[in-house]
Amino acid sequence: MTNRSRVIFGNKIDSKAYLNAVNSKKKFIRKYGDDSNKNYNVRITDNEVIGPVLGVKNIDVSENYPDGAGQMDTEKGIIVGNIRMGFGHYRISMAMASYANHLGYTPYWMDLNSFKETTCTKVIGAQNDLYSLGSRLSKNPLFNRLIWEPTNYEGFRALAYNSADQKNAELMAPVYRNIPRDIPVIATHVWPAQAAIHAGMKYVVNAIPDNWPMALHLAEGSVHTIQCKNAYMGYRILNGMNGQQVCSPMPQDSLIYTGHYVDYELVSNIEADCNARIQRKKDGKPERFLLTIGGAGAQKEIFAAIIRHLLPLIKEEKAALYVNVGDYKNVWNELLKEIPDMKEVSKEHMDNWEDTLSFAESALDENTEVTGIHGFYHADIFKAVYTTNLLMRSCDVLVTKPSELSFYPVPKLFIRRVGKHEMWGAIHSAEIGDGTLECRDIPHTIQMLDQFLKTRLLDEMCDSIMENKKAGIYDGAKKAVELAVKLREASK
């Protein structure tokens, strides 16, 4: 096996950093064991939620499954490798699955954080819990300034960090043991990409989610794709990833710009949806705002302030609100407790998938008047994530932190980031005209809300989105799928 922790794209890792990487792996083995000699068989099942719309089938692995339980389509199958770490990587995976399905392939959903008996999932789960804790603690300004933002911005940037990740990813490789080696893999987090390479998968695309260049996202042996050209050169020369030292660059064929990772269903309807937004504004109908709230609660006070500001306009039917709390019903209940006046104008869509589907479809009808506040919650993670995708088409403005949603073709109001690396999502979106600057406090957030309500800002962003589509900016998922298939075809 190639030791990908000692040398990364020709850059030799110093002995101390390499020893730290080795010790990191040993620490995980002591806590969670080493299952490299276990034989995990594969089981394939239909995904009941996104299977009907995206053609997705689930991959599960276990020692208890019989041989032959997982018959995969080796000709038309594409594995979408991911982890559940927040909603972002699932959402990008859905974009990849959407285009794979549209192009006639079978997307296999492989979540490395879902195989509970494996060392792989235990290692990922521990690191996910730590990241979630950091997100929650980031509400403390001192912790955020001294620890969280430097870690997310410079700590994850270092080649030494990638060295440790690569060593830990060796513990994740066993879950691929009985996966056919020649099925292409598109990974929407670096760990599924690294694990696939360690396991000997032949055709791996590593879809980098962020546009701040960090060694965290490197999986040497895969083809790396990026969403934004302003990140290209930083990755190409591994800029700043080894302090002041000039790094050996990535080979040219290891890094490809694709554009934004967006679902086919959203990209194909850009003109219709933007024109509908412009027409609603012209007709004086309630402006529809979509709030997406994560479970960490790091920004709940911002959403509460937004709701308070919009509430009089909602009662006057000048604004309407969608609130998706994902799989965290407690967030919805806390908002109702904090803002009792919400109750009288709210309709709850709580863990009722058919109701959510029906509402999302009816809201696209030009004759449908959407008023009030609509709250959405689903215990199932697929429903929780995909609800935002469904609501995105009929909303006018998406209110979100500048994370993976920065890249979606809908007018966006960016609230305060969680981690300094996210700031580049807002910068890029503002540059191409489909989102605001990052509003880092409540007064600036309220100011921007009024810009959408009282000026032509919404129309301007819709115009930009339609121009961006012509330039292929939102074609990243399509190109990533085509690249994965091309890698296999080129070897024949």
C-alpha positions as CSV (number, residue, x, y, z in Angstrom):
1,M,0.0,0.0,0.0
2,T,1.3,3.5,-0.9
3,N,2.0,5.5,2.2
4,R,0.0,8.6,1.4
5,S,0.7,10.1,4.9
6,R,4.5,10.5,4.4
7,V,4.5,12.1,0.9
8,I,1.6,14.2,-0.4
9,F,1.8,15.3,-4.1
10,G,5.6,15.1,-3.8
11,N,5.7,17.1,-0.6
12,K,7.5,15.1,2.1
13,I,5.9,15.3,5.5
14,D,8.4,16.0,8.3
15,S,9.1,13.2,10.8
16,K,7.3,14.8,13.7
17,A,4.1,15.4,11.7
18,Y,4.2,11.8,10.3
19,L,4.7,10.4,13.8
20,N,1.6,12.3,15.0
21,A,-0.3,10.8,12.1
22,V,0.8,7.3,13.0
23,N,-0.1,7.9,16.7
24,S,-3.5,9.3,15.7
25,K,-4.3,6.0,13.9
26,K,-3.1,4.0,16.9
27,K,-5.3,6.0,19.2
28,F,-8.4,5.3,17.1
29,I,-7.4,1.6,17.0
30,R,-7.2,1.5,20.8
31,K,-10.6,3.1,21.2
32,Y,-12.5,1.5,18.3
33,G,-10.5,-1.6,17.2
34,D,-9.0,-2.5,13.8
35,D,-11.4,-4.4,11.5
36,S,-9.1,-4.6,8.5
37,N,-9.3,-8.4,8.5
38,K,-13.1,-8.5,8.7
39,N,-15.2,-9.4,5.6
40,Y,-18.1,-6.9,5.3
41,N,-20.6,-8.1,2.7
42,V,-22.8,-5.6,0.8
43,R,-26.6,-5.3,0.8
44,I,-28.4,-3.1,-1.7
45,T,-31.8,-1.6,-0.9
46,D,-34.1,1.0,-2.4
47,N,-34.0,4.4,-0.8
48,E,-37.6,5.0,0.0
49,V,-37.4,8.8,0.2
50,I,-35.1,10.0,-2.6
51,G,-35.2,6.7,-4.6
52,P,-38.5,7.6,-6.3
53,V,-37.2,11.1,-7.4
54,L,-33.5,10.5,-7.8
55,G,-33.3,6.8,-8.5
56,V,-31.1,6.3,-5.4
57,K,-30.3,2.8,-4.0
58,N,-28.6,2.4,-0.6
59,I,-25.4,0.5,0.1
60,D,-25.1,-1.1,3.5
61,V,-22.3,-3.4,4.8
62,S,-22.2,-6.0,7.5
63,E,-20.5,-9.2,8.5
64,N,-24.0,-10.6,8.9
65,Y,-25.1,-10.2,5.3
66,P,-24.8,-13.4,3.1
67,D,-22.6,-13.5,0.0
68,G,-24.4,-12.1,-3.0
69,A,-26.8,-9.9,-1.0
70,G,-25.5,-6.9,-2.9
71,Q,-25.9,-7.2,-6.6
72,M,-24.7,-3.9,-8.1
73,D,-24.9,-2.7,-11.7
74,T,-21.3,-2.7,-12.7
75,E,-22.0,-1.1,-16.1
76,K,-24.3,1.8,-15.2
77,G,-23.7,2.1,-11.4
78,I,-22.0,5.1,-9.8
79,I,-21.3,5.2,-6.0
80,V,-21.9,8.5,-4.3
81,G,-19.6,8.3,-1.2
82,N,-20.5,10.6,1.6
83,I,-20.8,11.0,5.4
84,R,-23.5,12.7,7.4
85,M,-21.7,15.7,8.9
86,G,-24.4,18.3,9.1
87,F,-26.6,18.5,6.0
88,G,-24.0,19.9,3.5
89,H,-22.4,16.7,2.3
90,Y,-25.7,14.9,2.0
91,R,-27.0,17.8,-0.1
92,I,-24.1,17.7,-2.5
93,S,-24.5,14.0,-2.7
94,M,-28.1,14.5,-3.7
95,A,-27.0,16.8,-6.5
96,M,-24.6,14.1,-7.8
97,A,-27.3,11.4,-7.5
98,S,-29.8,13.7,-9.3
99,Y,-27.5,14.1,-12.4
100,A,-26.4,10.5,-12.4
101,N,-30.1,9.5,-12.5
102,H,-30.8,12.1,-15.2
103,L,-27.9,10.8,-17.3
104,G,-29.1,7.2,-17.1
105,Y,-27.0,5.8,-14.3
106,T,-27.9,4.2,-11.1
107,P,-26.6,6.2,-8.1
108,Y,-25.6,4.1,-5.1
109,W,-25.7,6.0,-1.8
110,M,-22.7,5.0,0.4
111,D,-22.7,6.8,3.8
112,L,-19.5,5.9,5.7
113,N,-21.1,7.2,8.9
114,S,-23.9,4.7,8.8
115,F,-22.2,1.3,9.2
116,K,-22.4,1.1,13.0
117,E,-20.5,-2.1,13.6
118,T,-17.5,-0.9,11.6
119,T,-14.4,0.9,12.9
120,C,-14.9,3.3,9.9
121,T,-18.2,4.7,11.3
122,K,-16.9,4.8,14.9
123,V,-14.0,6.9,13.8
124,I,-16.1,9.3,11.7
125,G,-18.8,9.5,14.4
126,A,-16.2,10.6,17.0
127,Q,-14.8,13.3,14.7
128,N,-18.3,14.4,13.7
129,D,-19.3,14.8,17.4
130,L,-16.2,16.9,18.0
131,Y,-17.0,19.1,15.0
132,S,-20.6,19.5,16.2
133,L,-19.4,20.5,19.6
134,G,-17.1,23.1,18.1
135,S,-20.0,24.5,16.1
136,R,-22.1,24.9,19.2
137,L,-19.3,26.4,21.2
138,S,-18.6,28.9,18.4
139,K,-21.5,30.9,19.7
140,N,-19.0,32.1,22.3
141,P,-17.1,35.0,20.6
142,L,-13.8,34.2,22.5
143,F,-13.9,30.5,21.6
144,N,-14.8,31.4,18.0
145,R,-12.0,33.9,17.6
146,L,-9.2,32.0,19.4
147,I,-10.0,28.4,18.5
148,W,-12.8,27.7,16.1
149,E,-12.1,30.1,13.2
150,P,-8.3,29.5,13.3
151,T,-8.8,25.8,13.3
152,N,-11.2,25.9,10.3
153,Y,-9.1,28.4,8.4
154,E,-5.5,27.6,9.0
155,G,-5.5,24.3,11.0
156,F,-7.3,22.3,8.3
157,R,-5.2,24.1,5.6
158,A,-1.9,22.3,6.6
159,L,-0.5,19.3,4.8
160,A,0.3,17.8,8.2
161,Y,-3.4,17.7,8.9
162,N,-4.0,15.8,5.6
163,S,-1.2,13.4,6.7
164,A,-3.1,12.4,9.8
165,D,-6.4,12.2,7.9
166,Q,-4.8,9.9,5.3
167,K,-3.5,7.6,8.1
168,N,-6.9,7.5,9.8
169,A,-8.6,6.8,6.5
170,E,-6.8,3.5,6.3
171,L,-9.2,2.4,9.0
172,M,-12.1,3.2,6.8
173,A,-11.0,1.2,3.8
174,P,-12.5,-2.2,4.9
175,V,-16.1,-1.0,4.1
176,Y,-15.2,-1.1,0.4
177,R,-13.9,-4.7,0.5
178,N,-16.7,-6.3,-1.4
179,I,-17.5,-3.3,-3.7
180,P,-16.6,-4.0,-7.3
181,R,-13.3,-2.0,-7.9
182,D,-14.3,-0.7,-11.3
183,I,-17.5,1.1,-10.3
184,P,-16.8,4.9,-10.3
185,V,-16.9,6.7,-7.0
186,I,-17.9,10.3,-6.5
187,A,-17.0,11.3,-2.9
188,T,-18.6,14.5,-1.5
189,H,-16.3,14.4,1.6
190,V,-12.6,13.7,1.5
191,W,-12.8,10.6,3.8
192,P,-14.9,8.5,1.4
193,A,-12.4,9.4,-1.3
194,Q,-9.4,8.6,0.8
195,A,-10.9,5.3,2.0
196,A,-11.8,4.4,-1.6
197,I,-8.2,5.0,-2.8
198,H,-6.8,3.0,0.1
199,A,-9.2,0.2,-0.7
200,G,-8.1,0.0,-4.4
201,M,-11.1,1.6,-6.1
202,K,-10.0,2.5,-9.6
203,Y,-12.0,5.6,-10.5
204,V,-12.5,8.1,-7.8
205,V,-13.7,11.7,-8.1
206,N,-13.2,13.8,-5.0
207,A,-15.8,16.6,-5.1
208,I,-14.3,19.4,-2.9
209,P,-17.2,21.3,-1.2
210,D,-15.3,24.5,-0.1
211,N,-13.6,27.1,-2.1
212,W,-11.0,28.1,0.5
213,P,-8.1,25.8,-0.4
214,M,-7.3,23.5,2.4
215,A,-5.2,20.3,2.6
216,L,-8.1,18.8,4.5
217,H,-9.7,18.1,1.1
218,L,-6.9,16.3,-0.6
219,A,-7.2,12.7,-1.6
220,E,-4.2,11.9,-3.7
221,G,-5.0,9.2,-6.3
222,S,-8.4,10.7,-7.0
223,V,-9.4,13.5,-9.4
224,H,-10.3,16.6,-7.5
225,T,-13.1,18.8,-8.7
226,I,-13.8,22.4,-7.5
227,Q,-16.8,24.6,-7.8
228,C,-15.1,28.0,-8.2
229,K,-12.2,29.3,-10.3
230,N,-11.0,31.6,-7.6
231,A,-10.0,28.4,-5.6
232,Y,-8.2,26.8,-8.5
233,M,-4.8,28.3,-8.2
234,G,-4.7,27.9,-4.4
235,Y,-5.3,24.2,-4.8
236,R,-3.0,23.9,-7.9
237,I,0.1,25.1,-6.0
238,L,-1.1,23.9,-2.5
239,N,-0.8,27.6,-1.5
240,G,0.1,28.1,2.1
241,M,-0.3,24.4,3.0
242,N,3.2,24.1,4.3
243,G,3.8,27.4,6.0
244,Q,6.0,29.8,4.0
245,Q,7.6,26.9,2.1
246,V,6.9,26.6,-1.6
247,C,5.0,23.3,-2.2
248,S,5.3,20.9,-5.1
249,P,2.1,21.5,-7.1
250,M,-0.7,19.1,-7.9
251,P,-0.4,17.5,-11.3
252,Q,-2.7,19.3,-13.8
253,D,-4.9,16.3,-14.4
254,S,-5.6,15.9,-10.7
255,L,-7.6,19.1,-10.4
256,I,-10.6,20.1,-12.6
257,Y,-13.0,23.1,-12.4
258,T,-16.6,21.9,-12.8
259,G,-18.8,24.6,-11.5
260,H,-21.4,24.4,-8.7
261,Y,-22.8,21.1,-7.6
262,V,-26.5,21.5,-8.1
263,D,-29.4,19.1,-8.8
264,Y,-30.7,18.6,-12.3
265,E,-34.2,19.4,-11.1
266,L,-33.1,22.8,-9.9
267,V,-30.8,23.7,-12.8
268,S,-33.4,22.7,-15.5
269,N,-36.0,25.0,-14.0
270,I,-33.9,28.1,-13.4
271,E,-35.6,30.3,-16.0
272,A,-39.1,29.3,-14.9
273,D,-38.4,29.8,-11.2
274,C,-36.6,33.1,-11.6
275,N,-39.3,34.5,-13.9
276,A,-42.0,33.4,-11.4
277,R,-40.1,35.3,-8.7
278,I,-39.9,38.4,-10.8
279,Q,-43.6,38.2,-11.6
280,R,-44.6,37.8,-8.0
281,K,-42.6,40.8,-7.1
282,K,-44.2,42.8,-9.9
283,D,-47.7,41.7,-8.8
284,G,-47.1,42.7,-5.2
285,K,-47.6,39.2,-3.8
286,P,-46.0,38.2,-0.5
287,E,-42.2,37.8,-0.8
288,R,-41.3,34.3,0.2
289,F,-38.3,33.8,2.5
290,L,-36.9,30.3,3.2
291,L,-34.9,29.8,6.5
292,T,-32.8,26.7,6.8
293,I,-31.8,26.0,10.4
294,G,-29.3,23.4,11.6
295,G,-29.3,21.5,14.8
296,A,-26.2,23.2,16.3
297,G,-28.4,26.2,17.0
298,A,-25.4,28.5,16.5
299,Q,-27.5,31.1,14.7
300,K,-31.0,30.6,16.3
301,E,-30.9,34.2,17.7
302,I,-30.4,35.5,14.1
303,F,-33.4,33.6,12.8
304,A,-35.5,34.7,15.8
305,A,-34.6,38.4,14.9
306,I,-35.5,37.8,11.2
307,I,-38.9,36.3,12.2
308,R,-39.6,39.2,14.6
309,H,-38.8,41.7,11.8
310,L,-40.9,39.9,9.2
311,L,-43.9,39.1,11.5
312,P,-45.8,42.4,11.0
313,L,-45.3,42.1,7.2
314,I,-46.4,38.4,7.3
315,K,-49.6,39.5,9.1
316,E,-50.1,42.2,6.4
317,E,-49.5,39.5,3.7
318,K,-46.5,41.4,2.3
319,A,-44.1,38.5,3.2
320,A,-44.3,34.8,3.8
321,L,-42.0,32.4,5.5
322,Y,-40.8,28.8,5.1
323,V,-38.9,27.5,8.1
324,N,-37.1,24.1,7.7
325,V,-35.6,22.9,11.0
326,G,-34.5,19.7,9.4
327,D,-34.5,16.8,11.9
328,Y,-34.4,19.1,15.0
329,K,-38.0,19.7,16.1
330,N,-36.7,21.3,19.3
331,V,-35.6,24.3,17.3
332,W,-39.1,24.9,16.0
333,N,-40.5,24.5,19.5
334,E,-38.0,26.9,20.9
335,L,-38.8,29.5,18.3
336,L,-42.5,29.2,19.1
337,K,-41.8,29.6,22.8
338,E,-39.5,32.7,22.2
339,I,-42.0,34.3,19.7
340,P,-45.5,33.4,20.8
341,D,-47.1,35.6,18.1
342,M,-45.8,33.1,15.5
343,K,-48.4,30.6,16.4
344,E,-51.4,32.4,15.1
345,V,-50.0,32.7,11.6
346,S,-48.1,29.4,11.4
347,K,-49.0,26.1,9.7
348,E,-47.0,23.1,10.8
349,H,-45.8,20.4,8.4
350,M,-44.4,18.1,11.0
351,D,-43.0,14.7,9.9
352,N,-45.6,14.4,7.1
353,W,-43.8,13.7,3.9
354,E,-46.8,13.6,1.7
355,D,-48.0,16.9,3.1
356,T,-44.5,18.4,2.4
357,L,-44.5,17.1,-1.2
358,S,-48.0,18.4,-1.7
359,F,-47.2,21.9,-0.4
360,A,-44.0,22.2,-2.4
361,E,-45.8,21.3,-5.6
362,S,-48.7,23.6,-5.0
363,A,-46.4,26.5,-4.2
364,L,-45.0,26.3,-7.7
365,D,-48.5,27.0,-9.2
366,E,-48.8,30.6,-10.2
367,N,-52.3,30.7,-8.9
368,T,-51.4,29.6,-5.4
369,E,-51.2,32.3,-2.7
370,V,-48.7,31.4,-0.1
371,T,-49.2,33.4,3.2
372,G,-48.2,33.0,6.8
373,I,-45.4,30.9,8.3
374,H,-44.9,27.3,7.3
375,G,-42.8,25.1,9.6
376,F,-41.2,21.9,8.3
377,Y,-39.6,19.1,10.3
378,H,-38.8,15.5,9.4
379,A,-37.1,12.9,11.6
380,D,-35.7,11.1,8.6
381,I,-32.5,12.7,7.4
382,F,-33.2,12.4,3.7
383,K,-36.6,14.1,4.1
384,A,-35.0,16.7,6.4
385,V,-32.4,17.7,3.8
386,Y,-34.4,17.3,0.6
387,T,-37.2,19.5,2.0
388,T,-35.0,22.5,1.4
389,N,-34.4,21.4,-2.1
390,L,-38.1,21.1,-2.7
391,L,-38.9,24.5,-1.2
392,M,-36.1,26.3,-2.9
393,R,-37.8,26.4,-6.2
394,S,-40.9,28.3,-5.0
395,C,-39.1,30.6,-2.5
396,D,-38.0,34.1,-3.4
397,V,-35.0,34.4,-1.0
398,L,-33.0,31.7,0.7
399,V,-31.6,32.8,4.1
400,T,-28.6,30.7,5.0
401,K,-25.1,30.7,6.3
402,P,-22.5,30.8,3.5
403,S,-21.9,27.0,3.4
404,E,-22.8,24.5,0.7
405,L,-26.0,26.4,-0.1
406,S,-23.9,29.3,-1.3
407,F,-23.7,27.6,-4.6
408,Y,-27.4,27.1,-5.3
409,P,-29.2,29.0,-8.1
410,V,-31.6,31.0,-5.9
411,P,-31.4,34.5,-4.5
412,K,-29.6,34.3,-1.2
413,L,-29.2,36.4,2.0
414,F,-26.1,35.2,3.9
415,I,-26.1,35.4,7.6
416,R,-23.1,34.9,9.9
417,R,-20.8,32.0,9.0
418,V,-19.9,29.1,11.3
419,G,-16.1,28.7,10.6
420,K,-14.0,31.2,8.7
421,H,-13.6,29.0,5.7
422,E,-17.3,29.6,4.9
423,M,-16.8,33.3,4.3
424,W,-15.5,32.5,0.7
425,G,-18.9,31.1,-0.2
426,A,-20.5,34.5,0.3
427,I,-17.6,36.3,-1.4
428,H,-18.0,34.1,-4.5
429,S,-21.8,34.4,-4.6
430,A,-21.7,38.2,-4.3
431,E,-19.1,38.3,-7.1
432,I,-21.4,36.3,-9.5
433,G,-24.5,38.3,-8.4
434,D,-26.7,35.5,-6.9
435,G,-26.2,36.3,-3.2
436,T,-25.5,39.1,-0.7
437,L,-22.4,39.9,1.3
438,E,-22.1,38.0,4.6
439,C,-24.2,39.8,7.2
440,R,-22.2,39.2,10.3
441,D,-24.6,40.8,12.8
442,I,-28.4,41.2,13.2
443,P,-28.6,44.9,12.2
444,H,-27.0,44.2,8.8
445,T,-29.1,41.1,8.3
446,I,-32.3,43.2,8.9
447,Q,-30.9,45.9,6.5
448,M,-30.5,43.3,3.8
449,L,-34.0,41.9,4.4
450,D,-35.3,45.4,3.7
451,Q,-33.2,45.6,0.5
452,F,-35.0,42.5,-0.8
453,L,-38.4,43.8,0.3
454,K,-38.1,47.5,-0.9
455,T,-35.7,47.5,-3.8
456,R,-35.1,45.6,-7.1
457,L,-32.4,43.5,-5.5
458,L,-34.4,40.3,-6.1
459,D,-34.9,41.0,-9.8
460,E,-31.2,41.8,-10.2
461,M,-30.2,38.4,-8.6
462,C,-32.7,36.5,-10.7
463,D,-31.2,38.1,-13.8
464,S,-27.7,37.1,-12.7
465,I,-28.8,33.5,-12.0
466,M,-30.2,33.2,-15.5
467,E,-27.0,34.6,-17.0
468,N,-24.9,32.3,-14.8
469,K,-26.8,29.3,-16.1
470,K,-25.9,30.3,-19.7
471,A,-22.2,30.3,-18.6
472,G,-22.5,26.8,-17.2
473,I,-21.7,27.9,-13.6
474,Y,-24.3,25.5,-12.1
475,D,-23.3,22.5,-14.2
476,G,-20.8,21.1,-11.6
477,A,-22.8,18.0,-10.6
478,K,-23.4,17.1,-14.3
479,K,-19.7,17.5,-15.1
480,A,-18.6,15.5,-12.0
481,V,-20.8,12.5,-13.1
482,E,-19.5,12.8,-16.7
483,L,-15.9,12.9,-15.4
484,A,-16.4,9.7,-13.2
485,V,-17.8,7.8,-16.2
486,K,-15.0,9.2,-18.5
487,L,-12.3,7.9,-16.1
488,R,-13.6,4.4,-16.5
489,E,-14.1,4.6,-20.2
490,A,-10.6,6.0,-20.7
491,S,-9.1,2.8,-19.2
492,K,-10.9,0.4,-21.5
